[in-house]
Every structure is written in C-alpha cells, then in structure tokens.
Amino acid sequence: MLVMALAAVVLFVTGSSRRRGCCGAIAFVQWLSYTLVFNDLFTFTIGQLQGATFQNELLPLWGAFMLIVFGQVHSFSAYSPEDNEQWKKYSLIISLQSFFVGGMVGLYTETTKYRYWSVPILVCMGIEADEKIAALKMAARSSLAENTKPISAFMASEHRISTVGEPDPIQMNGYNYLVTGDRVGMFEVMRPQYQLQLNVARDEVVTLQKIWQCQGRLLRGETGQQLKDICFSFALFKLLLRRFGGQPFSESSLDKTWKLVRNGLLEKEGDYERALRVIEVELSFLFDLFYT
C-alpha cells in the first residue's frame, strides 16, 4: 500500500511536467507508476486485504482510501491516447473493486467503530471515479468524432456570417471562431444547405470577435491582451480537435485564415513570442484533454 501511495504521489507531482519535458527516464518512471497504481498493485493489494488471516477494523478504511487514490490522480488520467479508448474497461474494473471493497465494509459493519466513515468515503470514491471515466470518455475517438461534428459544420459556413467591412485579424472583426457556446443543443439545421448552424448573436455564444470588441476593464491593457490570447488559444484548441475527430478543416483554404496567421499572430515583423505563446497554451489545452 505504501508503494502504491508513493506511485500516486509521483504521478501527481510529475504528471503536468510532460507538457514541457521529454526526458525518457521521467517518462519511464511515470509509466511504471501509472501501471502500478491503476493495474497490478491495486488489484494485488485489494486481494491481500480480502484474504487477510487476521481481522482489523481499519481494513475497510484502507480499502476505501485505496479506491479514492485509484481515481483521484487528476494530473495523470492516461499515459497514452490508447488508454482513453479503454474507458469501458476502467468502468468495469472500478465497479468490481467497489463491489469487493463494499463487501469488506459490510463484513466489518457490526465490529468497527469506523463504519460511519467508510460509507462517505465510498461515496467520494464513486464521485472521483465517475469524473475520471468522464475524462477518459471525453478524449476517446468516438466522443471526439461526435463532439467536433457541430464545430466542423459551423466552420464550413463561418465565413458567410455577415460582418462590417473586410475581416480584420488585429481587431478580430469577422472572426467568429467559437470560444464557448458550442453545445450540441444550440445548433440548428437551417436552409438552404441544411447544415448545422449557430446563431452567434446569442449571449450564450462567445466568439473571438465578441471578446476583442468587449470594452470591459478586465480586457484592457497588457493583462487584458494576455487574457484575450488565452481565449484565442482555446478557440484554436477547439478547431484542432477536429483532426482527432476525423473532421475536415473547411477554412484552411480561405484568405482570412492566412491573414489571421500572417497579419494577426505575426502582426509585428520578427516578433514570434506571442505566436509561440498562443500555440503553447493551445497545446496545453490539448494535453489536458488527453492526459489529465
């Protein structure tokens, strides 16, 4: 159990470092810790607790705490994209382990003074496990294909949304790239193309154009520009997800897309810092989706 706890700490501390580092030794330690926590060591320890030849009123608490560790390392939910495809396997494993630990809690209900603590801990475990299952499922290919379909359909006609004047990549006029408000229920099938469309004028829909036109105090000055760039990165992250969902990039051949890169991100000649920062944050969002 101590080894399992140490492995979980390793994942918690070093999980986010994979965004910036590519050290093979650290990657191996992470893989080993991931395998120990989420596979062999956990199952072995639960079996040892169940088959113990002695009785101890702390055993059900140990089992419940182990289940919490099993689903709570938020900084490291998957080692590789293939792990996300096994969310059903994880659901089955956590269900079986919960059944076994629940049996231990029931066995010691009459003899342990900690019985009133075991049930709330199991409930917390269920919540944590459900969050991890949702994270794995969200990053699975089937979910990405379904979730990116509305955005792909919207981007196919985004350039037809009426704007005043020519697209301006500096003030983001004419760039209705979605930041939030792209829930499936908000899209409607409209004529004449009978494609999924979205009314960007709705308050629930936030686009890059709306953010750049906002005159709020929070979005002023240098700090405001950095916040705008974070929203820019998040919008690009949503568009990049289409590649993993097998959706087309309809806007890639448009002049306004080229202008966004050349005259927007690379507005100042020779100044690549902003462009690299936007791309870095975009990839960080992508990393968090697949691995945390």
N, C-alpha and C positions, 0 to 999 in steps of 0.2 A: 504493500500500500504506500510505503514511503517512496519507493521508486516511481510509482505512478504519479504521486503528488509532485515529485521533482520534475518528471517529464512534462506535466501540465504547466508548471512554472516556466520551463524552458520555452514551451510554445507560446505562452502568454507574453513573455519578455521579448523573444526574438521574432515573433510572428510578423509584426509590421516591418521589420528590417529587410524583409525580402523585397520590399518596394525599391530599395536603393542598392542592396548588395547582391553579389553573385558568387560569394565565396563557397567553394564546393564543400569544405569541411562543415560550415554552418548549415548548409543545405542538408548534408547527411545527418547531422545531429537532429535537425528538425524532422526529417523523415523518420528517423528512429524513434523519436519522442512521440510523433503522431501515431506510429504503428503500435507503440506500447500503450498509449492512452486509449485509443479508440478500437483496439482489436484484442491482441493476445493477453496482455497483462490484466486488463479489466475483467475479461471473462475468467481468467485463471483465479483472480482474487475473489470474485463472487463465488466461484465454485469452492474455494477453500473456506470461505465463511459459512457456506451452507453445510459443508461436510465436516465442520469442526467437531471434535470429540468432546469438547467442553462447552459449557453454556456461560454466556456473559451478556448482561443486559445492554452492553454497549454495541453489540454486533449489529442490530438493526439500524442504529445510528450511523455506524461505519458504512454499511451498505447504502443507506440513503445519501450520505455525503459523497460517496463514490459516484453515484448516479448524477449528482449535481456537477461534479468535476467532468464527468463524461460528456455533458452537453453545454458547458459554460465557457469554454475557452474561445471567446468571441473573436480574438485576434487571429485565430487559426481554425477555420472550419473545414478546410480541404487542402490537401497537399498538391493536387493536380486537378485540372478540369475534369478528368475522368471520374474523380471522386464525387463530383456533383451529380453525375449520372446515376449514382448508386444511392440516391436518397430513399428509395423504397427499401433497400437492404438495411440502411441505417434505421428506418422506421420499425422494421421487423425486429432488429437486434435490441433497440431500446425498449420495445414492447415486451420482449421476452425477459430482458433484465429487470424491468419494472415489475413484472409478474413474480420473478424469483425473490426480489427484494421485498415486495409486498407480502409474500409468503413468510419471509423472515419476521417482518413486523407483526403479522398476525400470530405467529408462533410465540412471540415474546410479549404479546399484548397484556397478558394477565400477570406477568412476572417482573416486568421492567417499569421503573418509575419514569422512564423517558418516553413512554408510549404516546404521551400527548405532544411530544416534539417530533416524533417520526412522521406523523401524517402531514403536518405543514411542510416538512422538508420534502416529502414525496411530491406534494403539490407544486412546490417551487421547481423541483426537478422536471415535472411534466411541462411546466411553462418554458423552462430553458430548452428542453429537448424539442418542443414544438417550434421555438424560434430557430433552432439550428436546422430542423427539417425544412422550414420555410425558406431559409437562406440557401440550402442546397438545391431545393426545387426551383428557386428563382434563377439560379445560374445554370440549370440544365438546358440542353439544346432545345428540347421540346417547348419549354417555357419561353425561351428567348425567341424562338420562331413565332410563337403566338403573340408575345407581348410587343415585338417590334413590327408586326404587320401593320397596325394602325399608323405608326410613325412613318413607315415606308410609303404608305398610301398618301399620307398628308404631304410628305416632301415631294411626291410626284407632281403635285399641283401648287406647292407653296409659292412658286414664282409667279403664279397667276393672281395672287391676292393683291388687290389694288393698293398702291402706295402713291404718295405725292412726290412726283419727280423721279429721278433715277435712284437706284439703290446706292446708299452711302455707307461703305463699310466702316467709316470712322464714327459716325453717329448711329450706325446700325439701322438706319431708315430703310425699310424694305426687307429686313432680315427677320422673319417671323419664326426663327428656329425655337423649338419648344424647350422651356426650362421646367415648367410644371404644368399640370392640367391636361396631361395626355392619357387620362384614364379611359379604358375601353368604352365605358358608358357615355362618354362625352362626344364620341364620334358619331356622325350621321351619314347615311348614304344619300347623296344628292345627285340630281340630274345636271347635265346630260351624260356625264361619264359614268354615273352610278358607281362612284368610288367613295371611300370613306373620307369625309371632310370634317373640319373642325372650325367652329366659329371663334376666331382669335380675339374677337371683341369682348367676349365674356370675361368677367372679372376673375373667374377661376383659372383662366388660361394666362400664363405668364410667358412672354417671349423675350428674345433679346432686344427687339425694338422697344417694347414697353419699358424694359429695365433702363436702357440708355436714355429714354425720354423722361424718366422719372426725375422730379426735381426735389425729392426728399433729402433731408440733411444727411442721412446715413450714406447716400451715394455721391456725396460731394468730396472734392479734394483727392489726395493721393490714396487715402484709405478707401474711399468710395470707388476709385478706379480698380483697386485690387479686389473688392467685393464683386464688381461687375465682371472682372476677368474670371473669378471663380464660377459665376453663373455661366459665363461663356464656355468654360471647360466642361461644366455639367451638361450643357446643350450639345457640345461636340461628343461627349461620352454617350449620350442617348443615340446620336447618329451612328457612332462607331459600333454600337451593339448590333446594328443591322447585319454587319458582316458575320457575326457569330450566329445570327438567326437565319442566315441564308437569304436575306432580303437585298434587293438592288439599291444602288446609290444613284437615284434618278437625277440629282442635282449636280453630279460630278462634271457634267459637260457644259454647265451654264457659265456665262461670263461673270455673273455676280458671285459665283463661288470662287473663281480665280481672283476677283477683286478683293474678296474678303481676306484671302491669304496675302496677296501682294500689297494691297493698299490699307488693309486693316491690321492684321497681325504684324506685318513688316512695314508699318507706317513710316518709321524713321530708318533711313538707309544705314545699314551696318549695325543696327540695334536689334540683336536677336534675343536679348534677355527676356523680354515679355513673351515672345513666341514660345520659347523653351519652357517658361514658367506655366503658360496655359496648357501646353502639351503634357507637362509633368503632372499637373493636377488632374487632367483628363485621364491619364493612365492610372493615377492613384484611385480614382473612382472605379475604373475597370478592375483593378486589382482587388479592391474591397468587395466587389460583387462576386468575384470568382473564388476568393480565398478566405474571407472573413465572415 
